[in-house]
Amino acid sequence: MTGRAAAEAPGSLLMPITLRTAGERIAERIVTAIALGEFVPGQRLPTERELARMLEVSRTTVREALQRLQASGYVSTKRGRGGGTFVRAGTGPDADDMIARTLGPAWADLTQLLDFRRLTEQLIARTAAERRDEHDIARLRHAVRAYSDATDRDESRLADHALHQAVAQAAHNARLVDLSARVRREVSLGFDAEPYTPEVRRHALHQHPQLAEAVIAGDPALAADLAAQHFSLTEDMLRELHARIRIRTEGELNGRSS
């Protein structure tokens, strides 16, 4: 190390630390949700009030996040009747960096949460198969038909939620129903919306009837196994997104060091 480099080295360790505001963190979370398909181009985001309630932050924080997203080109705002904040694109020049800040530090916790969800949903499906009654069977079959008949993304989302709620309710334990809903919100970054893509729907069209029929037939082992397979869809999407960001980041670091 030269004398000049040695003199500069201590100073480089004392560079100012940039602290992100709550608005920045919420903006990063929304960009991650867009990348996962929880929100898609052209979709109107929930209102400021709804986002504040979902994410348990102030409306001021939400407003700051939306302003940042608008300045970066991720959303646009329309006034008047039918107005609101609309998603413009799923990617952007700094999308990967924002996603990395959302997933990176908390990845270990998120991995445990995904594992916990898979185990919990297996327990729920197993118990539902043991306890379902005629009312549960009718509700499950109706939910399967509703998902199959869904004509767009929003209808698919509602039907998907109704199906999994029907399975949880068939376990006849209010705490399990509440636990399933709370874990769903955590996995979806607080937005209570499962990642959605055409590929996910194709898998669900195949898996939903199988899971429902296993519960209806009273086969606890099969129901648990199918639940584990089905709930790995969201986990696979998150892992794929995290891996993509990690590979890009490592590539950049290697490029700088070469």
Residue pairs with C-beta under 8 A, 6 or more apart in sequence:
1 9
20 101
21 61
21 64
22 57
22 61
22 64
23 61
23 62
23 63
23 64
23 65
23 67
23 68
24 64
24 65
24 68
25 101
25 102
26 51
26 55
26 57
26 61
26 62
26 64
26 65
27 64
27 65
27 66
27 68
27 69
27 72
27 98
28 98
28 99
28 101
28 102
29 55
29 102
29 189
29 190
30 39
30 45
30 65
30 69
30 74
31 69
31 74
31 92
31 95
31 98
31 99
31 102
32 98
32 99
32 102
32 103
32 189
32 241
33 39
33 188
33 189
33 191
33 193
34 40
34 74
34 87
34 89
34 90
35 90
35 91
35 95
35 99
35 241
36 195
36 237
36 238
36 241
37 90
37 195
37 196
37 197
37 200
37 237
38 188
38 189
38 191
38 193
38 194
38 195
38 196
39 45
39 87
39 191
39 193
40 87
40 90
40 153
40 196
41 87
41 88
41 89
41 90
42 86
42 87
43 86
43 87
44 84
44 85
44 86
45 51
45 66
45 75
45 84
45 85
45 86
45 87
46 54
47 84
48 59
48 62
48 63
48 66
49 59
51 62
52 58
52 59
52 61
52 62
54 185
54 190
54 191
54 192
55 62
55 190
55 191
56 190
66 75
66 77
66 85
69 75
70 76
70 77
70 85
72 92
72 94
73 88
73 89
73 92
74 87
74 88
74 89
74 92
74 95
75 85
75 86
75 87
75 88
76 85
76 86
76 88
77 83
77 84
77 85
77 86
78 84
78 86
96 244
96 245
96 248
96 249
99 241
99 245
100 245
100 246
100 249
102 189
103 110
103 238
103 241
103 242
103 245
104 245
107 242
110 238
113 183
113 186
113 187
114 187
114 234
114 235
114 238
116 183
117 183
117 184
117 187
117 231
117 235
118 227
118 228
118 231
118 232
118 235
120 176
120 179
120 180
120 183
121 164
121 180
121 227
121 228
121 230
121 231
122 224
122 225
122 227
122 228
123 176
123 224
124 167
124 168
124 171
124 176
124 180
124 227
125 167
125 211
125 214
125 215
125 220
125 223
125 224
125 226
125 227
126 220
126 221
126 223
126 224
126 227
127 171
127 172
127 173
127 176
127 220
128 136
128 167
128 168
128 170
128 171
128 215
128 223
129 214
129 215
129 217
129 218
129 219
129 220
129 222
129 223
129 224
130 218
130 220
131 170
131 171
131 172
132 140
132 170
132 215
132 216
132 218
133 170
136 166
136 169
136 170
136 215
137 216
139 166
139 169
139 170
140 163
140 166
140 167
140 170
140 212
140 215
140 216
141 212
141 216
143 159
143 162
143 163
143 166
143 208
143 212
144 163
144 208
144 209
144 212
146 155
146 158
146 159
146 162
146 163
147 156
147 159
147 160
147 162
147 163
147 204
147 205
147 208
148 205
148 208
148 209
149 155
149 159
150 156
150 158
150 159
153 196
156 196
156 201
156 204
157 193
157 194
157 196
160 194
160 204
160 208
161 194
163 208
163 212
164 180
164 184
165 177
165 180
165 181
166 212
167 211
167 212
167 215
167 227
168 176
168 177
168 180
168 181
169 177
170 215
171 177
184 192
184 194
185 191
185 192
187 194
187 234
187 238
188 194
188 195
194 200
194 234
195 233
195 234
195 237
195 238
197 237
200 233
200 237
203 230
203 233
204 230
204 233
207 226
207 229
207 230
208 230
210 226
211 223
211 226
211 227
211 230
214 222
214 223
214 226
215 223
